[in-house]
Amino acid sequence: MKLPILKYFLFAIAFCFSCNQKPAPQVETTSETPGPEITFEEHEAEKRIDVMIDGKLFTAYQWPDNVFKPILYPIISAGGTEVTRGFPLQPREGERNDHRHQVGNWLNYGNVNGYDFWGNGSEGKRSQNGGEIKHLSVEKLSGGKGEATLVALASWKDPSDKEVLTERTEYHFITSGTVRIVDRITTLTNPGTEVVNFKDTKEGMFGIRVARQLELPSNEELTLTDAQGNPTTVKKMSNEGVTGNYRSSEGITGEKVWSTRAKWMNLYGSIGNEKISLVICDHPENISYPTYWHARGYGLFSANPLGAKDFTQGKEEINYSLPAGQSLTFRYRIVVSSGSHLTDDQINSYTEDFAKKY
């Protein structure tokens, strides 16, 4: 057999053999690549659980004795910048020291059966009429690639230490590129035999106290009144490095967002050279959706689904009652973008994803 014919013969045999082989298994792929590893570090003596992304602190679930509620503090962007105010736990130079009960990120309310869970601790000690949310235990810790879950149990106590509400909260920590997300799903249950009343007040409910640089520039002192009618002066300060601005899903901006209703609120600005968007998303299944916003220029960024009277000049009022044995669930998402300001379309996408997920 001549050499060219031999080559052809061997090629034909190889081709026929390959035709009888099963195709290699296909590796399933998705458009989403698994994110960095999210882990937990428990510090029981310090009453703190750190949430770590690839070994770096993102936030911490904490229950300090002098804060009177569980909080997430600090909250740190993907660029390594704290977006929450340091005072009173870790004060930083140049920031405000008003409203010491506004620490990190929290969920509570200013009038539950007449007790103030919002402003308790504003004097550095438990208020006479202050309610306290006591951390009880961690039900679940589950780390993972791109997403991790922490489930905590807590008890809402009145000044006599009587339980008013039980709380079960799921925290979902999510990372994707330069975006960090916290989804909070909190279910409050009335364990008693009588109705629990949430009287209408602006002092609520899902709040973040932000870093000085994310406040809105202001040249005025403010006098604010709490749920008991006590005035607090928010002093005028230098605006150097203060870059924050609000924008709502309805296109309203600046201080005018206070008392309006919106599906989401974007607080954007810069800390140093880092552009940051800090977004809170409401959920369609929340009461009073879309929520009212108790969002202030001095650094309080809060969604309040249970207060309307102050926001509408008395035209509307919400006095929610939770019957014995019944539950009420609140769902909120925090989005922290580092390096760029999120567009409305991007935020709408995060909000829609949140609505579908829970």
DATAQUI-V827146 format. One record per run of one state. SS is the DSSP state (@ for helix, = for strand, . for the rest). FROM is the first residue (numbers start at 1). TO is the last residue. Records with the same first field share a line. If there is no record, write none. Layout:
BEGIN
SS=FROM-TO, FROM-TO
END
This chain:
BEGIN
.=1-2, 20-36, 47-47, 54-55, 63-70, 77-81, 83-83, 85-104, 110-111, 113-114, 117-129, 131-131, 143-143, 146-146, 158-162, 177-178, 190-195, 199-203, 211-211, 215-221, 226-230, 235-244, 249-252, 258-260, 262-263, 272-273, 282-291, 294-299, 305-319, 323-326, 339-343, 358-358
@=3-19, 44-46, 212-214, 254-257, 344-357
==37-43, 48-53, 56-62, 71-76, 82-82, 84-84, 105-109, 112-112, 115-116, 130-130, 132-142, 144-145, 147-157, 163-176, 179-189, 196-198, 204-210, 222-225, 231-234, 245-248, 253-253, 261-261, 264-271, 274-281, 292-293, 300-304, 320-322, 327-338
END
